[in-house]
Amino acid sequence: MFGGTPAFDSPRHVGYPNVGDRDRLLMRINELLDRRRLSNHGPLVQEFEASVARLLGVKHCIAVANGTLGLEVAMRALDLKGEVIVPAFTFIATAHALQWQQITPVFCEVDATHNLDPAHVERLITPRTTGIVGVHLWGRGCNVEALTDIARRHGLKLLFDAAHAFACSSGGQMIGNFGDMEVFSFHATKFINTFEGGAVVTNDDGLAARVRRMTNFGFADYDVVDSVGTNGKMSEISAAMGLTSLESIDEFIGQNQVAYHHYRQVLADVPGLTVMAYDTAERSNYQYLVLEIDETVTSISRDHLMAMLHAEHVLAKRYFYPGCHRQAPYRTENNVSLPFTEALCQRVLILPTGPSLTDEDRLKIASLLRLAVANGPAVARQIQPG
């Protein structure tokens, strides 16, 4: 920014992929190539599904090609239609999965937890409402009890987007056991990944059977198709990566937790920056390092801070700016007003974390933030955020 060299000689990413034991991964890949079984619910996919179900304590896990497709299939299996309530503060795929099926996403406010505000959910229910989609953002569980009560009283289906929440708990119970179904993502940026993939989990036998048929073209038997379906299956090579990732899950979470506590320590004295807290009474994957920036204290905006970090090759991200309700497919002249969400979209910044980042890297990132906050107006004048 001021004519020097960047703090880092290569980019430091949010969501840098974990690989795990490369030898174990390559062994599995060689074995699947020897079997010539690359897809169609092969042995590795079956093993991966069983491993996920066992870890979460759920009856059924159906592995799918990606998390977005998992949401779409789950929504169809629940026969959602009309209007479905969804947070505006979420990744756009949550809303797109509804709109792709001509279901109207009704955007809802979130509360201080960054998850759905149950009081606002109740106010948005109309005769056209058929369901609620909650998002366990940052791996922190929604107010499951309140949302379950609302869904029960109004006869609504309840689906959870758990893309951030694999291996996390809520109220002492593993996420995956709530609502009618929950959907996980195993995208490459998630701490447990299958290169690309996802899973639908449920304790409902009928829903599980329906989802499994729907992800395999509607086949009920060898040559019997009894419903409309799609090709949503996970491949064997993706399952190989997933199984290898699961073998290192404790190591990955441990490294994430160390990084989280280190960031909290080295950023504690930076005025106006608050590191989002995880509940130590719950199981967490600690994947996301979430900062909230109070510009009235820092004298520099979140966007200027992000631009400064980018200039130093620290690729921090502003999730989920500007809110789904403000993106072009959903924006209208009479756009809905969600003040808390809109304010949140202006102050949240996600920092790089994970096993690829060293203690020295985190100290350097904290030093950059400390320097920028101490010289806010000068930094803001020097660089214009994109």
C-alpha positions as CSV (number, residue, x, y, z in Angstrom):
1,M,0.0,0.0,0.0
2,F,2.8,2.4,0.9
3,G,5.4,1.2,-1.6
4,G,6.8,-1.8,0.3
5,T,6.7,-5.5,-0.4
6,P,3.6,-7.5,0.7
7,A,3.8,-9.1,4.2
8,F,3.4,-12.5,2.6
9,D,5.1,-13.8,-0.6
10,S,2.1,-16.1,-1.4
11,P,-1.6,-15.8,-0.7
12,R,-3.0,-16.8,2.6
13,H,-6.5,-18.2,2.0
14,V,-9.7,-18.6,3.9
15,G,-10.6,-22.3,3.5
16,Y,-7.3,-23.6,2.3
17,P,-7.9,-27.3,1.6
18,N,-6.9,-30.0,4.1
19,V,-5.6,-33.2,2.5
20,G,-4.8,-35.6,5.3
21,D,-2.7,-38.7,4.9
22,R,-1.7,-38.6,1.2
23,D,-0.4,-42.1,1.2
24,R,-3.7,-43.4,2.6
25,L,-5.6,-41.4,0.0
26,L,-3.5,-42.7,-2.9
27,M,-3.9,-46.3,-1.6
28,R,-7.6,-45.9,-1.7
29,I,-7.5,-44.4,-5.2
30,N,-5.4,-47.3,-6.5
31,E,-7.7,-49.8,-4.9
32,L,-10.8,-48.3,-6.5
33,L,-9.0,-48.1,-9.9
34,D,-8.2,-51.8,-9.5
35,R,-11.8,-52.6,-8.8
36,R,-13.0,-50.5,-11.8
37,R,-15.8,-49.3,-9.5
38,L,-15.9,-45.6,-9.9
39,S,-19.5,-44.6,-9.1
40,N,-23.0,-46.0,-8.5
41,H,-22.8,-46.3,-4.7
42,G,-19.6,-48.3,-4.5
43,P,-17.9,-49.7,-1.4
44,L,-16.1,-46.5,-0.5
45,V,-19.3,-44.4,-0.7
46,Q,-21.0,-47.0,1.5
47,E,-18.2,-46.9,4.0
48,F,-18.2,-43.1,4.0
49,E,-21.9,-42.9,4.6
50,A,-21.7,-45.4,7.5
51,S,-18.8,-43.5,9.0
52,V,-20.7,-40.2,8.9
53,A,-23.8,-41.7,10.3
54,R,-21.9,-43.3,13.1
55,L,-20.0,-40.0,14.0
56,L,-23.3,-38.0,14.0
57,G,-25.4,-40.7,15.7
58,V,-28.0,-40.5,12.9
59,K,-29.9,-43.4,11.2
60,H,-29.3,-42.4,7.6
61,C,-26.7,-40.7,5.6
62,I,-27.0,-40.3,1.8
63,A,-23.8,-39.0,0.2
64,V,-24.4,-36.6,-2.7
65,A,-22.3,-34.9,-5.4
66,N,-22.4,-31.5,-3.6
67,G,-24.1,-29.7,-0.8
68,T,-26.3,-27.5,-3.0
69,L,-27.7,-30.6,-4.8
70,G,-28.3,-32.1,-1.3
71,L,-30.4,-29.1,-0.4
72,E,-32.3,-29.3,-3.6
73,V,-33.1,-33.0,-3.2
74,A,-34.0,-32.5,0.4
75,M,-36.4,-29.7,-0.5
76,R,-38.1,-31.8,-3.1
77,A,-38.3,-34.8,-0.8
78,L,-40.0,-32.6,1.8
79,D,-42.4,-31.4,-1.0
80,L,-41.6,-27.8,-0.3
81,K,-43.5,-25.3,-2.4
82,G,-44.9,-21.8,-2.3
83,E,-42.8,-19.8,0.2
84,V,-40.0,-21.0,2.5
85,I,-38.4,-18.8,5.2
86,V,-34.6,-18.6,5.0
87,P,-32.0,-16.3,6.5
88,A,-30.7,-13.5,4.3
89,F,-27.3,-13.9,6.0
90,T,-26.1,-17.1,4.4
91,F,-24.3,-18.3,1.3
92,I,-26.3,-17.6,-1.8
93,A,-26.7,-21.4,-2.5
94,T,-29.2,-21.7,0.4
95,A,-31.5,-19.3,-1.4
96,H,-30.7,-20.6,-4.9
97,A,-31.6,-24.1,-4.0
98,L,-35.2,-22.9,-3.3
99,Q,-35.5,-20.5,-6.3
100,W,-34.1,-23.1,-8.7
101,Q,-37.2,-25.2,-7.9
102,Q,-39.5,-22.2,-8.2
103,I,-39.9,-22.0,-4.4
104,T,-39.9,-18.4,-3.2
105,P,-37.3,-17.7,-0.5
106,V,-38.7,-15.4,2.1
107,F,-35.7,-13.7,3.7
108,C,-35.6,-13.5,7.4
109,E,-33.6,-11.5,9.9
110,V,-30.9,-13.1,12.0
111,D,-30.1,-12.3,15.7
112,A,-26.8,-11.7,17.6
113,T,-25.9,-15.4,17.1
114,H,-25.9,-14.8,13.3
115,N,-28.6,-17.5,13.0
116,L,-32.3,-17.2,12.2
117,D,-34.3,-15.0,14.6
118,P,-37.2,-17.2,15.7
119,A,-39.4,-14.2,16.5
120,H,-39.0,-12.8,13.0
121,V,-39.6,-16.3,11.5
122,E,-43.0,-16.4,13.2
123,R,-44.0,-12.9,11.9
124,L,-43.2,-14.0,8.3
125,I,-45.5,-17.1,8.2
126,T,-48.3,-16.8,5.7
127,P,-50.8,-19.3,4.2
128,R,-48.3,-19.9,1.4
129,T,-45.5,-20.9,3.8
130,T,-44.6,-24.6,3.7
131,G,-41.2,-24.7,5.4
132,I,-38.3,-23.1,7.3
133,V,-34.6,-23.5,6.3
134,G,-32.3,-22.8,9.2
135,V,-28.5,-22.4,8.7
136,H,-26.1,-23.4,11.5
137,L,-23.7,-20.6,10.7
138,W,-20.0,-20.9,11.5
139,G,-20.9,-24.3,13.0
140,R,-22.9,-22.8,15.9
141,G,-26.3,-24.3,16.1
142,C,-29.6,-22.4,15.4
143,N,-32.1,-22.0,18.1
144,V,-33.3,-25.5,17.3
145,E,-35.9,-25.7,20.1
146,A,-37.7,-22.5,19.1
147,L,-37.7,-23.3,15.4
148,T,-39.0,-26.8,16.0
149,D,-41.8,-25.4,18.1
150,I,-42.7,-22.9,15.4
151,A,-42.6,-25.6,12.7
152,R,-44.8,-27.9,14.8
153,R,-47.4,-25.3,15.7
154,H,-47.8,-24.1,12.1
155,G,-47.5,-27.5,10.3
156,L,-44.3,-26.6,8.5
157,K,-41.3,-28.7,7.3
158,L,-38.0,-27.9,9.0
159,L,-34.8,-28.3,7.1
160,F,-31.3,-27.3,8.3
161,D,-28.4,-26.2,6.1
162,A,-25.5,-27.6,8.1
163,A,-22.7,-26.8,5.6
164,H,-20.6,-25.1,8.3
165,A,-21.5,-27.5,11.1
166,F,-20.0,-30.9,10.5
167,A,-18.9,-32.6,13.7
168,C,-20.5,-29.8,15.8
169,S,-23.2,-30.1,18.5
170,S,-26.1,-28.0,19.7
171,G,-27.6,-28.5,23.1
172,G,-25.3,-31.4,23.6
173,Q,-26.6,-33.3,20.6
174,M,-24.8,-33.7,17.3
175,I,-26.0,-31.5,14.5
176,G,-27.6,-33.8,12.0
177,N,-30.3,-35.0,14.3
178,F,-32.6,-31.9,14.0
179,G,-35.6,-31.0,11.9
180,D,-36.8,-33.3,9.2
181,M,-33.4,-33.4,7.5
182,E,-30.0,-31.7,7.6
183,V,-27.6,-31.2,4.7
184,F,-23.8,-31.0,5.0
185,S,-21.2,-29.8,2.5
186,F,-17.9,-31.5,1.9
187,H,-16.6,-28.9,-0.6
188,A,-12.8,-28.5,-0.9
189,T,-12.9,-25.4,1.4
190,K,-14.5,-27.3,4.3
191,F,-12.3,-28.7,7.0
192,I,-13.5,-32.2,6.1
193,N,-13.8,-32.4,2.3
194,T,-14.5,-35.0,-0.4
195,F,-12.9,-32.7,-3.1
196,E,-16.6,-31.8,-3.9
197,G,-19.5,-33.4,-2.2
198,G,-22.2,-33.3,0.5
199,A,-24.6,-35.4,2.5
200,V,-28.3,-35.5,3.5
201,V,-28.8,-37.0,6.9
202,T,-32.1,-37.9,8.7
203,N,-33.6,-40.2,11.3
204,D,-36.7,-40.7,9.1
205,D,-36.7,-44.0,7.3
206,G,-39.2,-42.8,4.6
207,L,-37.4,-39.6,3.8
208,A,-34.1,-41.4,3.6
209,A,-35.5,-43.9,1.1
210,R,-37.1,-41.1,-0.9
211,V,-33.8,-39.1,-1.0
212,R,-31.8,-42.1,-2.0
213,R,-34.1,-42.9,-4.9
214,M,-34.1,-39.2,-6.0
215,T,-30.3,-39.1,-6.1
216,N,-30.3,-42.2,-8.4
217,F,-32.7,-41.1,-11.2
218,G,-35.8,-42.4,-9.2
219,F,-34.7,-46.0,-9.4
220,A,-36.6,-48.1,-6.8
221,D,-35.0,-51.4,-8.0
222,Y,-32.6,-52.7,-10.6
223,D,-34.8,-51.6,-13.6
224,V,-37.8,-50.1,-11.8
225,V,-38.2,-46.3,-11.8
226,D,-41.1,-45.2,-9.6
227,S,-40.4,-41.4,-9.3
228,V,-38.6,-38.5,-10.9
229,G,-35.0,-38.2,-9.9
230,T,-31.6,-36.9,-10.8
231,N,-28.0,-38.0,-10.8
232,G,-26.8,-36.8,-7.4
233,K,-24.5,-39.6,-6.4
234,M,-21.1,-39.1,-4.9
235,S,-18.2,-40.7,-6.8
236,E,-15.9,-43.3,-5.3
237,I,-12.8,-41.0,-5.6
238,S,-14.7,-38.3,-3.6
239,A,-15.5,-40.9,-0.9
240,A,-11.9,-41.9,-0.8
241,M,-11.0,-38.3,0.0
242,G,-13.8,-38.2,2.5
243,L,-12.7,-41.3,4.4
244,T,-9.1,-40.1,4.4
245,S,-10.3,-36.7,5.8
246,L,-12.3,-38.4,8.5
247,E,-9.2,-40.3,9.7
248,S,-7.6,-36.9,10.5
249,I,-10.7,-35.2,11.9
250,D,-9.4,-34.9,15.4
251,E,-6.1,-33.5,14.1
252,F,-7.9,-31.0,11.9
253,I,-10.2,-29.8,14.7
254,G,-7.3,-29.6,17.1
255,Q,-5.3,-27.4,14.8
256,N,-8.3,-25.2,14.1
257,Q,-8.9,-24.8,17.8
258,V,-5.3,-23.9,18.5
259,A,-5.5,-21.3,15.7
260,Y,-8.7,-19.9,17.1
261,H,-7.4,-19.4,20.6
262,H,-4.1,-17.9,19.2
263,Y,-6.0,-15.4,17.1
264,R,-8.1,-14.4,20.2
265,Q,-5.0,-13.9,22.2
266,V,-3.1,-11.8,19.6
267,L,-6.1,-9.7,18.7
268,A,-7.4,-9.1,22.2
269,D,-5.7,-5.7,22.4
270,V,-6.9,-4.3,19.1
271,P,-9.7,-1.8,19.8
272,G,-12.9,-2.3,17.8
273,L,-12.2,-5.9,16.7
274,T,-14.2,-8.7,18.3
275,V,-13.4,-12.4,17.6
276,M,-16.6,-14.4,17.5
277,A,-16.8,-16.8,20.4
278,Y,-17.5,-20.6,20.3
279,D,-19.4,-22.2,23.1
280,T,-16.9,-24.4,25.0
281,A,-19.8,-26.6,26.2
282,E,-20.5,-27.7,22.7
283,R,-18.5,-29.6,20.1
284,S,-17.1,-27.3,17.5
285,N,-15.0,-27.7,14.4
286,Y,-13.5,-24.1,14.9
287,Q,-13.2,-23.8,11.1
288,Y,-14.1,-20.1,10.9
289,L,-12.3,-17.1,12.5
290,V,-15.0,-14.5,12.4
291,L,-14.2,-10.9,13.2
292,E,-16.7,-8.1,13.8
293,I,-15.4,-4.6,13.2
294,D,-16.9,-1.7,15.1
295,E,-16.0,1.2,12.8
296,T,-16.9,3.8,15.4
297,V,-13.9,2.5,17.4
298,T,-11.5,1.5,14.7
299,S,-12.0,4.7,12.5
300,I,-11.6,2.4,9.5
301,S,-14.2,0.4,7.8
302,R,-14.3,-3.4,7.3
303,D,-13.9,-2.9,3.6
304,H,-10.8,-0.8,4.0
305,L,-9.3,-3.3,6.4
306,M,-10.0,-6.1,3.9
307,A,-8.4,-4.2,1.1
308,M,-5.3,-3.5,3.2
309,L,-5.1,-7.3,4.0
310,H,-5.5,-8.2,0.4
311,A,-2.6,-5.9,-0.5
312,E,-0.5,-7.9,1.9
313,H,-1.7,-11.2,0.3
314,V,-4.0,-12.0,3.2
315,L,-7.2,-13.0,1.4
316,A,-9.7,-12.3,4.1
317,K,-13.4,-12.4,3.0
318,R,-16.5,-10.5,3.8
319,Y,-19.2,-13.1,4.3
320,F,-22.1,-12.8,3.1
321,Y,-22.0,-9.4,1.6
322,P,-24.4,-7.7,0.8
323,G,-27.0,-10.3,2.0
324,C,-28.9,-12.7,-0.2
325,H,-31.9,-10.3,-0.3
326,R,-29.7,-7.6,-1.9
327,Q,-28.3,-9.8,-4.6
328,A,-29.6,-9.2,-8.1
329,P,-31.9,-12.3,-8.5
330,Y,-33.8,-11.3,-5.3
331,R,-33.5,-7.6,-5.2
332,T,-36.6,-5.6,-6.1
333,E,-37.6,-2.0,-6.1
334,N,-39.5,-2.5,-2.8
335,N,-36.7,-4.6,-1.3
336,V,-37.3,-6.0,2.2
337,S,-35.4,-4.2,5.0
338,L,-33.4,-6.4,7.4
339,P,-31.5,-3.8,9.5
340,F,-29.5,-6.3,11.6
341,T,-28.5,-8.4,8.7
342,E,-27.5,-5.4,6.7
343,A,-25.4,-4.0,9.5
344,L,-23.8,-7.4,10.0
345,C,-22.9,-7.5,6.3
346,Q,-20.9,-4.3,6.8
347,R,-18.8,-5.5,9.8
348,V,-18.0,-9.2,9.4
349,L,-14.6,-10.3,8.2
350,I,-13.3,-13.9,8.0
351,L,-9.6,-14.4,8.5
352,P,-7.5,-17.2,7.1
353,T,-7.0,-20.1,9.5
354,G,-6.5,-23.9,9.4
355,P,-3.4,-26.1,9.4
356,S,-1.7,-24.2,6.5
357,L,-1.3,-21.1,8.7
358,T,1.6,-20.9,11.2
359,D,1.9,-19.1,14.5
360,E,4.1,-16.6,12.8
361,D,1.5,-16.1,10.1
362,R,-1.2,-15.3,12.6
363,L,1.1,-12.9,14.5
364,K,1.9,-11.1,11.3
365,I,-1.8,-10.8,10.4
366,A,-2.6,-9.5,13.8
367,S,0.2,-6.9,13.5
368,L,-1.2,-5.8,10.2
369,L,-4.6,-5.3,11.7
370,R,-3.2,-3.5,14.7
371,L,-1.2,-1.2,12.5
372,A,-4.2,-0.4,10.3
373,V,-6.5,0.3,13.2
374,A,-3.8,2.6,14.8
375,N,-3.5,4.5,11.5
376,G,-7.1,4.1,10.2
377,P,-7.6,7.5,8.4
378,A,-4.2,7.2,6.7
379,V,-4.8,3.7,5.5
380,A,-8.3,4.6,4.3
381,R,-6.9,7.5,2.2
382,Q,-4.2,5.2,0.7
383,I,-6.4,2.5,-0.8
384,Q,-9.9,2.3,-2.1
385,P,-11.7,-1.0,-1.5
386,G,-13.0,-2.8,-4.6
